[in-house]
Amino acid sequence: MGHATPPTSYGSSGTCQLAGGASRMLPRPGGAVFVLSASAIRGCTASGQLDTTIGTAPDFAYTTNGIVEFARTADGGMAHLGSTGWRRINAGFVPDTSLGAFGTVAFTLPTVANLIAQPDGGVLVGGTDGPDFKVLRYTSNGILDPGFGTNGTATFNVAGTQPSALAKLVAQPDGRILAIGKHYDTLDGAMVRFWP
């Protein structure tokens, strides 16, 4: 057996050492991995070393709101989400400054959960506003999609007048989106399925 034993040839005794902790990871072609901490995106190479090709200080965090989630984009780059905005980074790990203000697309949501990068370059951002799950859709140009929901925002009341908490957006193979979270009026879970 022995398949669960990390090879000592990977990183340092089988471990890629990362400063600042880690909360999410995103596999890359060839075995490398992007890793998300509260304030930075870092990387491990396929051999388990810290990836220095993504910058000497690869911190693409927002000044005060940290990084909540990230997702791979169709062009090989990524989009990453903070509590008040999102950014896009190209495959060469260069921030796309053509979006929003200096590369940050700002929004206002009391609580954000995560985002989905779509094949057409659009981005879905999911969050919560009181009893409602809210999903914002942005076009590849970083503007709210007027053809989605109401002026780019879809609102789903899942908890009557009580608080709710969207936890995750997931894309299904047919293109539909699942939004799942908590439904505090009954202390149960809630899931919504919709076309983006």
Protein Blocks (a to p, Z undefined) as FASTA:
>chain_A
ZZmpccfkgojehiacdehiafbdcddehhiacdddfkbccdddfkopacfknojblcfb
dfklopfbdcddfkopacdddfkbccdddfkopacfkgcjehiacdddfbacbdcddfko
pacddddehjbccdddddfkopacfkgcjehiacddfkljaccddfbdcddfkopacddd
ddfknopacdddddZZ
